[in-house]
C-alpha cells in the first residue's frame, strides 16, 4: 500500500512541477526490469521481473511497452501491452510523463475495455523508473531499474 500511495503522490507532484526541457539531449530507448503491482478486487498482486521498454515515438512522445505480463493470477495468458504517444518532458535530471486518458494496445489492436486513466511517471538519470496508471477499474504501479546502458 505504501508503494501505491508514494507512486500516486509522485504522479501528483509531476503534474505540479515545471521542468525545463533539455533540447541538446536525444532520448534513447531504455529497458527496465521491475515489479508491476495491481489492486484487483481488494487484493494486491505483485508481478516481479517484468520488463518495460520506453522509446521515443516522435519528438515529445513516448511509447511504453509492458512485456509478458499476467496482471492477475486469473489471466490465462501473458500479454504485451503498449501505451502509444505518451507526452513527456525532459529536464537535466529526469524525464516525466503524463496523459489523462489513453487506450492500451495489444499488438496492433486497441483494447477499449482497458481504457486507462492518469498514466504518470518518472524516469531518473540514475536509472530508475516509476509510474502509476488506472487500468479500467484496477490501480496499477510499476517500479523498475534500467537494465540497458
Buried (B, 14 or more C-beta within 10 A) or exposed (E): EEBBEBBBEBBEEBEEEEBEEEEEEEBEEBBBBBBBBBBBEEEEBEBEEBBBBBEBBEEBBBBBBBBEBBBBEEEEEEBBBBBBEBEBBBBEEBBBBBBEEBEBBEEEEBBEEBBBBBBBBBBEEEBBBBBBBBBEEBBBBBBBEBEEE
